[in-house]
């Protein structure tokens, strides 16, 4: 299956083909293709300048593409004005009208304007849905950041759009409120079944809410997959470095299925790329500290350098013997034996969790 493909037989709700946007010599988007199924929650993830917000703006009709096509529900909307594209949008700044009440903000896009009774009913329904019952008469300045975000979301949903676009909607909130609203947003999206695209640079946010994640870099798509696929099976070194924490070791190819780091030979289950410089990738939670030593492939001795308590998980720094200058980070669950700095412990590196990448440019 190609990274832009959906399951066979699934008709995409949103299809993007060969979308490009240039600003002078700079390519903000470079031939991006993507299909989104109806009811899916898709996150566009990447660093600043990778093209994710440009892609969202092109879908919304707020910018013009230089090449490519956008189809929504089978209809070509590439040249359709924003008002005719059947979407709701929530901006990072929320963009509420400060001189309008909550009720008037939410009802702003509803027509006909004279149907006040139906509008009031719809506003009450939406405020109940986002957890702000009774807030109709308040003004945006009287609301907290989290409450303003809920009003902006209610306004975006007021017309029952076929597509919901979210441009970093939680980034202005403090961590506790952000986590709470992130979970509420996902529950609401599942209940409504509205196809949703969210732009974020926060990898934890993307992995927590998305059905699929689109990792972008330099105007192109690096990888599309479920959160588990993106985290566990990165297809490029950029994705491996950008998503999650990792241990990286400089290694040399020994044969088709093993590498050397210092004087240690490490076996892998996967292939080794034919590159001049190689780096071994391993997540901290996959560094296994064993209680006893026994001769086995990928079992090393390592000295405990430091151990930092972290509640449910503690972080341990380890220096493997035979690997000068290398420090591995491992995670230990609460309840496991505490490790003491200076202690020598056996450390196992699972072959099925190891990946080797060749040197490549990254932003």
C-alpha positions in Angstrom: 0.0 0.0 0.0 1.3 3.4 -1.0 1.5 6.0 1.9 -1.3 8.1 0.3 -3.6 5.1 -0.3 -6.7 4.2 1.8 -8.0 0.7 2.3 -9.3 -0.9 -1.0 -12.9 0.0 -1.6 -12.9 3.1 0.7 -14.1 6.1 -1.2 -12.0 9.2 0.0 -14.0 12.2 1.3 -11.1 14.5 0.6 -8.5 14.0 -2.2 -5.5 16.1 -2.8 -3.4 15.5 -6.0 -0.1 17.0 -6.8 -0.6 20.2 -4.8 2.2 22.7 -5.1 2.7 26.3 -3.8 5.7 28.5 -4.3 6.6 31.9 -2.9 9.3 33.1 -5.3 12.1 30.5 -5.1 10.8 28.9 -2.0 8.6 25.8 -2.4 6.1 25.8 0.5 4.4 22.7 -0.9 6.0 20.4 -3.5 3.6 18.0 -5.2 1.7 16.8 -2.2 -0.9 14.0 -2.7 -3.2 12.8 0.1 -6.5 11.0 0.6 -8.7 11.3 3.7 -11.7 9.0 4.4 -15.0 10.2 5.7 -15.1 10.6 9.4 -11.3 10.3 9.8 -9.3 12.5 12.2 -6.0 13.3 10.4 -3.2 15.3 11.9 -0.7 17.3 9.8 2.5 17.2 11.9 5.9 18.8 11.3 8.2 21.6 12.3 7.7 25.3 11.4 8.0 25.9 7.7 7.3 22.3 6.6 4.2 23.3 4.7 1.4 22.0 6.9 -0.4 25.3 7.4 0.0 26.2 3.7 -1.7 22.9 2.9 -4.6 23.7 5.3 -5.0 27.2 3.8 -5.1 25.7 0.3 -7.8 23.3 1.3 -9.7 26.2 2.8 -9.3 28.3 -0.3 -7.5 31.0 1.7 -4.5 30.8 -0.6 -4.1 29.7 -4.3 -2.1 26.7 -5.4 0.3 26.8 -8.3 -0.5 23.3 -9.4 -2.7 20.4 -8.3 -6.3 19.5 -7.5 -8.5 19.4 -4.4 -11.7 17.3 -4.4 -14.2 17.2 -1.5 -17.0 14.6 -1.5 -16.4 13.9 -5.2 -16.6 17.6 -6.1 -13.6 19.6 -7.6 -13.2 22.6 -5.3 -9.8 23.7 -6.5 -11.1 27.0 -7.8 -14.2 27.3 -5.6 -14.4 30.3 -3.2 -14.0 29.6 0.5 -17.7 30.1 1.2 -18.6 27.3 -1.2 -16.3 24.6 0.1 -18.4 23.2 3.0 -15.9 23.4 5.9 -15.6 24.9 9.3 -12.3 26.2 10.6 -10.8 27.0 14.0 -7.7 29.3 13.9 -4.9 29.3 16.4 -6.1 32.8 17.6 -9.7 31.6 17.6 -10.7 34.8 15.7 -13.8 35.5 17.7 -15.6 38.8 17.2 -14.9 40.8 20.4 -18.0 43.0 20.0 -20.4 40.0 19.6 -21.8 37.8 22.3 -21.0 34.1 22.4 -24.4 33.4 20.9 -23.9 35.9 18.0 -20.4 34.5 17.4 -21.7 31.0 17.0 -24.7 32.0 14.9 -22.7 34.3 12.6 -22.6 31.9 9.7 -26.2 30.6 10.0 -28.7 31.6 7.4 -31.3 32.9 6.9 -30.5 35.6 9.5 -34.2 36.2 10.2 -34.7 32.7 11.7 -33.8 33.8 15.2 -35.7 31.0 17.0 -33.9 28.2 15.1 -30.6 30.0 15.6 -31.1 30.2 19.4 -31.9 26.5 19.5 -28.8 25.6 17.5 -26.6 27.8 19.7 -27.9 26.1 22.9 -27.3 22.7 21.3 -23.8 23.6 20.4 -22.9 25.1 23.7 -24.2 22.0 25.5 -22.1 19.9 23.1 -18.9 21.8 23.9 -19.5 22.0 27.6 -20.5 25.7 27.9 -24.3 25.7 28.7 -25.7 29.1 29.6 -22.8 31.2 28.1 -24.9 32.8 25.3 -24.8 36.3 26.7 -21.1 36.5 27.5 -18.5 38.3 25.4 -15.2 36.7 24.4 -13.2 38.9 26.9 -15.2 37.4 29.7 -14.0 33.9 28.8 -10.8 32.0 29.6 -8.6 30.8 26.7 -10.1 27.3 26.9 -13.6 28.6 26.9 -12.9 30.8 23.8 -11.5 27.7 22.1 -14.8 25.9 22.7 -16.8 28.8 21.3 -14.6 28.9 18.2 -15.2 25.1 17.8 -18.9 25.5 18.2 -18.9 28.3 15.6 -17.0 26.0 13.2 -19.6 23.3 13.7 -22.7 25.5 13.5 -23.4 24.8 9.9 -22.8 21.0 10.2 -19.8 21.2 7.7 -18.6 18.1 5.9 -15.0 19.0 6.8 -13.5 20.5 10.0 -10.1 22.3 9.7 -8.1 23.0 12.9 -5.0 25.2 12.8 -3.1 24.6 16.0 -6.2 25.2 18.0 -4.7 24.2 21.4 -1.2 25.8 21.2 -2.2 29.0 23.1 -3.4 27.1 26.2 -1.5 26.0 29.2 -0.5 22.3 29.4 -3.3 21.1 31.8 -6.1 22.8 29.9 -4.6 21.7 26.6 -4.5 18.0 27.5 -8.1 18.1 28.8 -9.5 19.9 25.7 -7.5 17.6 23.4 -9.3 14.6 24.9 -12.7 16.4 24.7 -12.0 17.3 21.1 -11.3 13.7 20.1 -14.5 12.5 21.9 -16.6 15.1 20.2 -15.1 14.4 16.8 -15.9 10.7 17.2 -19.4 11.4 18.3 -20.1 13.7 15.4 -18.2 11.7 12.8 -17.0 14.9 11.0 -13.9 14.5 8.8 -11.2 16.5 10.6 -7.8 17.8 9.6 -5.7 19.4 12.4 -2.4 21.2 12.0 0.1 20.8 14.9 3.8 20.8 15.6 3.1 18.9 18.9 3.9 15.2 18.3 2.3 14.1 21.6 -0.9 15.9 20.6 -0.9 14.3 17.1 -0.2 10.8 18.4 -3.0 11.1 21.0 -5.9 12.3 18.8 -5.2 11.2 15.2 -6.5 8.2 13.4 -3.6 8.8 11.0 -0.7 11.2 11.1 0.9 13.0 8.1 4.5 13.9 8.9 5.7 16.8 6.7 9.1 18.1 6.0 10.3 20.8 3.5 7.0 20.9 1.7 6.7 17.2 1.2 5.1 14.3 3.0 7.7 12.1 4.7 5.3 9.4 6.0 1.6 8.7 6.5 0.4 6.2 9.0 -1.4 5.4 12.3 0.2 6.8 15.4 1.7 3.4 16.2 3.1 3.0 12.7 4.7 6.5 12.8 6.2 5.9 16.2 7.3 2.3 15.9 8.1 2.1 12.2 9.5 5.4 11.0 10.3 5.3 7.3 13.0 7.9 7.3 15.6 9.3 9.7 13.7 12.6 9.8 10.5 10.9 11.1 12.5 8.9 13.6 14.2 12.0 14.9 11.1 14.3 14.9 8.6 11.9 16.5 9.4 10.7 20.0 12.7 10.3 21.8 15.4 7.9 20.6 18.9 6.6 21.2 21.2 7.1 18.2 24.5 5.2 17.8 27.2 5.7 15.1 27.7 2.2 13.7 29.5 0.4 10.9 28.0 -2.4 8.7 29.4 -5.8 9.6 27.3 -7.9 7.2 23.7 -7.9 5.9 22.1 -8.2 9.3 24.5 -6.9 11.9 26.5 -3.8 12.7 29.4 -2.9 15.0 29.4 0.0 17.6 32.9 0.3 19.0 33.9 -3.3 19.8 30.4 -4.6 20.1 28.6 -6.5 17.4 24.8 -5.9 17.2 22.4 -8.1 15.3 19.3 -6.6 13.6 16.1 -8.2 12.1 15.9 -5.5 9.3 18.1 -4.6 6.4 21.0 -2.2 6.5 21.1 0.7 4.0 24.1 1.0 1.7 25.3 4.4 3.0 28.7 5.6 3.9 27.7 6.7 7.4 25.1 4.7 9.4 23.2 5.5 12.7 21.4 2.9 14.8 18.0 4.0 16.1 16.4 2.6 19.3 13.6 3.9 21.6 14.5 4.3 25.3 11.6 2.0 26.4 13.2 -0.8 24.2 16.5 -0.8 26.1 15.9 -3.8 28.4 17.9 -4.0 31.6 18.2 -7.7 32.7 18.6 -9.0 36.2 21.2 -11.6 35.2 23.8 -12.1 32.6 23.8 -15.0 30.1 25.7 -15.3 26.8 23.3 -14.0 24.1 23.3 -11.9 21.0 22.8 -8.2 21.7 23.3 -8.6 25.5 25.8 -6.1 26.7 27.2 -5.0 30.0 26.7 -1.3 30.9 27.5 0.9 33.8 24.7 3.0 35.4 25.7 6.6 35.1 22.5 8.3 36.5 18.9 7.5 37.5 16.2 10.1 37.6 12.9 9.3 39.3 9.9 10.2 37.1 6.8 8.8 38.8 5.4 6.0 36.6 8.6 5.9 34.6 12.2 6.6 35.7 15.0 7.5 33.3 18.3 5.7 33.5 21.6 6.7 31.7 23.8 3.7 30.8 27.3 3.5 29.4 27.8 0.2 27.5 31.2 -1.5 27.7 33.1 -1.5 24.5 31.3 1.6 23.1 33.5 4.7 24.0 31.5 7.9 24.3 28.1 6.2 24.0 25.3 6.8 26.6 22.0 5.0 26.3 18.8 6.2 27.8 16.5 3.5 29.2 13.1 3.7 30.9 12.2 1.8 34.1 8.7 1.3 35.2 7.6 2.0 38.8 8.0 -1.2 40.8 11.1 -2.4 39.1 14.3 -2.5 41.1 16.0 0.8 41.4 19.4 1.1 39.7 22.3 2.7 41.5 24.9 4.8 39.8 28.2 2.8 39.3 26.3 -0.5 39.2 27.1 -2.8 36.2 24.0 -4.4 34.6 23.2 -6.6 31.6 21.4 -4.6 28.9 19.6 -6.3 26.0 18.9 -4.5 22.6 16.0 -6.4 20.9 16.9 -7.0 17.2 13.3 -6.4 16.1 13.3 -2.9 17.7 16.5 -1.7 16.0 16.6 0.3 12.8 19.6 1.6 10.9 19.4 4.8 8.8 21.9 6.3 6.5 23.0 9.9 7.0 20.6 12.4 5.4 19.8 16.1 5.6 17.1 17.1 8.0 15.6 20.4 9.1 
